[in-house]
Amino acid sequence: MVDTSYAVSGSVVVQASPADVFAVLTDPRLHPVIDGSGTVRGRIVGPERLQRGSRFGMRMKLGVGYRISNSVVEYEQDRLIAWKHFAPHRWRYELVERDGGTEVTETFDYSRFPLPGAFARTGIPERNRRSIDATLRRLKSYVENGPAD
């Protein structure tokens, strides 16, 4: 259960099946394509399909370039996937079938962070809320229209 006082989320309805949306989310090589934060830079290392326990890494840039390694910590086929890196916060995607489409909710959950109230004051959660909105728009476009030219 997510403590919503220490999480930020956004949702979008994608005109596709949960299986089609989940296929994009579980392909780490597509994460730079759908990322709305502008921080995921590619060079994905890991399996072609993520599942619980999978480890995958990528190049990132937030001011300076760095590499990050993630582990899938929550997984339910076609319904839920979440991962984390060395810190305890998680990025989670939940999928619910809705009238011919799929409602996708992305959450940045920092409830496990030590002193989450202090972490909230860093501005990172609000920045991540904006990134979530952009990611969901990109995910919707990718799934509904295919890759951009």
N, C-alpha and C positions, 0 to 999 in steps of 0.2 A: 504494500500500500504506500502511495506517495503522500508525503506531508506537503500539501499544496501551498502552505505558507512559505516553503523553501523550494519552490519549483516554478518554472515558467513554461508555458505551453502555447501551442497554436494548432489549429486544425484546418483541414481543407477536404473537400469531397473531390475525389478523382474518378472520372468516368471509366473505370476499369475494375476488374475483379480483384479481390484481396490477393489472390495468387500472383497476378501480374504485377501489382505494386510491391509485394513482398520479394519478388524476384529481383527487382531493382535494388531494394534496400539491402538484400543479402549478397549483392555482388559488390565487393569493396572497390573494384576498379571503376564503378560508376559514381562513387562518392564525390570525386572532384567535379563531376558533371552536374550533380544536383546540389552541391554545397552552395548555400547562399551567404556564407560568412566571408568568403574570399580568402580563407586561411588554408584550405586543403589544396595542396599543390601537386599531388600525384605521387608517382613512384610508389605504388601500392605493392606491399609485400604481404603474402598470405594466401589462403585458399581461394579458389574461384567462387565458392559459396560459403557464406558464414553459417554457423550453427552454434549452439551452446558450447562454450569452451574454446571456440576458435580464437586465434590470435592473428592480428593483422596490424601492419604499420604503414605509415605514409610520411611524406614530406609535408611540412606545414610552414606557414609564414604569418607571424603576427608581430610586425615590427622587424624582427630578425627571423631567419630561417632556422628550422629545427626539425627533428624527426620525433614521431610519437608512436608508441605501441599500444594497441587496445586489445581488450579481451571481451568476448561476448559473454555476458553474465545473466541475461534473461532471454528466453527463446520459446516461442510457441509457433509452430508452422502456420504461416499465412495470417497470424494475428498479432505477434509481439516479438520485438527484438530490442535489446539494449546492450550497450557496451560502455566500458570505462577504461581509463588508462591508469597510471600510477596513483592518481588522486581518487578519492571515493565517489565523486559525482558521476552521474550517468547521463547518457543520451539515449532516450527511449522513443520508439515508434510503436504505436498501437493502431491496429486496423480493425474497423467494424464495417461489415457489409451494409450498404444503404441503397435501396431502390435502384438497382442497376449500377451502382458505383461503390466506392469504398471511402469511408471517412478515415482520414489519416491524422492522428494526433502525434505531434513530436513534442517531447518534454525534455528540458534540461533540469535534472533533479539534483539539487545540491543539499538535500536534507541530511546526507551522511557526512557532510563536510564538518570538521571541527568548528564550532562557533558559527553556524550558518547565518545567524543574524548579522555578524560582523562581515562575513563574506558578501552578503546582500548589499552592504554599503560600499563595496568596491566598484559597483556599476557593471560588473561582469554579467550578472543575471539579466539586466535590462538590455545590454548589448546582445546577449544571446537570444532574447525574445525577438529582436529585430532580425537576427540571422535566421531564426526558426521560420519566421514569416517568409523570408526570401527563399529559403530552402524548400518550403512547401510549395511555393509558386513554381520553382524550377522542377521539382518532382512531378507535379501535376502536368506541366508542359511536356516533360520528357516522356511520361507514361502515355499521355493522350496523343501526342504529336510525333514522337520519335526524336532522335538526335537532331539538334540544331545544325544547320549547314555551316 
